Amino acid sequence: MLMTMTKMIFSLLVAIVLAGCASPGDFTPQQSTITDVRARMGSPTDIRFAGNGDELWEYATGPRGTETYLFRFGKDGQVKAITQLLTEAQFGKIVPNQTTKSGVRDLLGQPSNLAFLRNGNSWSWHVRIGARDGYFVVRFGPNNVVAEKNIIFDAARGGGSQDDGG
């Protein structure tokens, strides 16, 4: 009985470790399925749907992690695409005085932090750009449109800020 219980606990621990070892690079668009992703990655941090019916699964590593992956599944349940959302290319798609709150959410995923300020709400994501850690911060105006965006690097690591307008 003790040996059986020990084997069960060991098997459970191995399964947990293996699930934690999965990464987005382990999956292939047009071959991997929604079932494969759930089995290897676990439950997503968010699920939403695109206008065309695609199912979007978000795997955020925040608040301290610097990666958020979005898996796009077609109606057939196959992976169509896997995108790392917290990149400079994605940040560049956010346009002050044009991009809405929902547009930012779609581009970057769940924010790591929310702040409610007198001059508008702000969202931030922990990011890594090159070898530097910092935060990508978006402040919204009263109309829920981006007022400004900035990258703020950790000053203890030679940081500073990079203003992207507003």
C-alpha positions as CSV (number, residue, x, y, z in Angstrom):
1,M,0.0,0.0,0.0
2,L,2.8,2.4,0.9
3,M,4.7,1.5,-2.3
4,T,1.6,2.2,-4.4
5,M,1.0,5.5,-2.7
6,T,4.6,6.5,-3.2
7,K,4.4,5.6,-6.9
8,M,1.2,7.7,-7.3
9,I,2.8,10.7,-5.7
10,F,5.9,10.3,-7.8
11,S,3.9,10.1,-11.0
12,L,1.9,13.2,-10.0
13,L,5.1,15.2,-9.3
14,V,6.6,14.1,-12.7
15,A,3.4,15.1,-14.5
16,I,3.5,18.6,-12.8
17,V,7.2,19.1,-13.6
18,L,6.7,18.0,-17.3
19,A,3.7,20.4,-17.6
20,G,5.8,23.2,-16.2
21,C,8.5,22.5,-18.8
22,A,6.3,23.0,-21.8
23,S,7.0,26.2,-23.8
24,P,5.3,27.8,-26.8
25,G,8.2,26.6,-28.9
26,D,7.1,23.0,-28.3
27,F,4.0,23.5,-30.5
28,T,3.7,23.7,-34.3
29,P,1.0,25.7,-36.1
30,Q,-1.2,23.5,-38.3
31,Q,-0.1,20.4,-36.4
32,S,-0.6,21.0,-32.7
33,T,-4.2,21.1,-31.3
34,I,-6.0,22.8,-28.5
35,T,-5.9,19.5,-26.6
36,D,-2.1,19.3,-27.0
37,V,-1.7,22.9,-25.6
38,R,-4.0,22.3,-22.7
39,A,-2.3,19.1,-21.8
40,R,1.2,20.6,-21.9
41,M,0.7,24.2,-20.9
42,G,-2.2,23.9,-18.5
43,S,-5.1,26.4,-18.2
44,P,-4.5,29.7,-19.9
45,T,-4.6,33.0,-18.0
46,D,-7.3,34.2,-20.3
47,I,-9.5,33.0,-23.1
48,R,-11.2,35.3,-25.6
49,F,-12.6,35.1,-29.2
50,A,-11.7,37.0,-32.3
51,G,-14.3,38.4,-34.6
52,N,-13.7,35.5,-37.1
53,G,-14.4,32.9,-34.5
54,D,-10.8,32.0,-33.7
55,E,-10.3,31.1,-30.0
56,L,-7.4,33.0,-28.4
57,W,-5.6,31.6,-25.3
58,E,-3.3,33.8,-23.4
59,Y,-0.5,32.5,-21.2
60,A,0.9,35.4,-19.2
61,T,3.9,35.0,-16.9
62,G,3.2,38.3,-15.1
63,P,3.3,40.1,-12.8
64,R,7.1,39.5,-12.7
65,G,7.5,37.4,-15.9
66,T,8.4,39.2,-19.1
67,E,6.5,37.1,-21.6
68,T,2.9,36.7,-22.6
69,Y,2.1,34.2,-25.3
70,L,-1.1,34.2,-27.4
71,F,-2.2,30.9,-29.0
72,R,-4.7,31.3,-31.8
73,F,-6.8,28.3,-32.6
74,G,-9.0,27.9,-35.7
75,K,-12.5,26.4,-35.6
76,D,-10.9,23.0,-36.3
77,G,-9.0,23.2,-33.0
78,Q,-5.6,23.4,-34.5
79,V,-3.0,26.0,-33.6
80,K,-3.0,28.7,-36.2
81,A,-0.3,31.0,-34.7
82,I,1.7,31.6,-31.5
83,T,2.7,35.1,-30.7
84,Q,4.9,36.6,-28.0
85,L,2.9,39.8,-27.2
86,L,5.5,41.7,-25.1
87,T,7.8,42.9,-27.8
88,E,9.0,46.2,-29.2
89,A,7.1,45.4,-32.4
90,Q,3.8,45.1,-30.5
91,F,4.6,48.2,-28.5
92,G,5.0,50.1,-31.7
93,K,1.5,49.2,-32.8
94,I,0.1,51.3,-30.0
95,V,-0.6,54.8,-31.2
96,P,-1.2,57.6,-28.8
97,N,-4.6,59.4,-29.4
98,Q,-5.8,56.5,-31.5
99,T,-5.4,53.1,-29.8
100,T,-8.2,52.2,-27.4
101,K,-8.0,50.3,-24.1
102,S,-9.5,47.2,-25.8
103,G,-7.0,47.6,-28.6
104,V,-4.1,47.7,-26.1
105,R,-5.5,44.6,-24.3
106,D,-5.7,42.7,-27.6
107,L,-2.1,43.7,-28.5
108,L,-0.4,43.1,-25.2
109,G,-2.6,40.8,-23.1
110,Q,-3.4,41.2,-19.5
111,P,-1.4,44.0,-17.8
112,S,0.8,43.2,-14.9
113,N,-0.3,46.3,-12.9
114,L,-3.2,48.7,-13.0
115,A,-3.0,52.3,-11.5
116,F,-5.9,54.7,-11.2
117,L,-4.6,58.3,-11.5
118,R,-6.2,61.7,-11.6
119,N,-5.1,62.2,-15.1
120,G,-6.2,58.8,-16.4
121,N,-5.7,55.1,-15.7
122,S,-2.4,53.4,-16.5
123,W,-1.5,49.8,-17.3
124,S,1.9,48.3,-17.2
125,W,3.7,45.1,-18.2
126,H,7.0,43.8,-16.9
127,V,9.2,43.5,-20.0
128,R,12.7,42.6,-21.1
129,I,14.2,44.5,-23.9
130,G,17.6,43.2,-24.8
131,A,19.3,42.5,-21.5
132,R,17.3,45.1,-19.6
133,D,14.3,44.6,-17.5
134,G,11.7,47.3,-17.1
135,Y,8.1,48.2,-17.6
136,F,6.1,49.2,-20.6
137,V,3.5,51.7,-19.3
138,V,0.4,53.0,-21.1
139,R,-1.6,55.9,-19.7
140,F,-5.2,56.3,-20.9
141,G,-7.1,59.6,-21.2
142,P,-10.6,60.0,-19.9
143,N,-12.0,58.7,-23.3
144,N,-10.2,55.4,-22.8
145,V,-7.8,56.1,-25.6
146,V,-4.0,55.9,-25.1
147,A,-2.7,59.3,-24.0
148,E,1.0,58.3,-23.8
149,K,3.2,55.3,-23.6
150,N,6.7,54.8,-22.1
151,I,9.3,52.2,-21.4
152,I,10.8,52.6,-18.0
153,F,13.9,50.6,-17.2
154,D,15.1,49.5,-13.8
155,A,17.4,52.3,-12.7
156,A,19.4,49.9,-10.5
157,R,20.4,48.2,-13.8
158,G,21.4,51.2,-15.8
159,G,17.9,52.0,-16.8
160,G,16.1,55.2,-17.5
161,S,13.0,55.8,-19.6
162,Q,12.2,55.9,-23.2
163,D,9.3,58.2,-24.0
164,D,7.2,57.1,-27.0
165,G,5.1,60.1,-27.2
166,G,1.7,61.2,-26.2
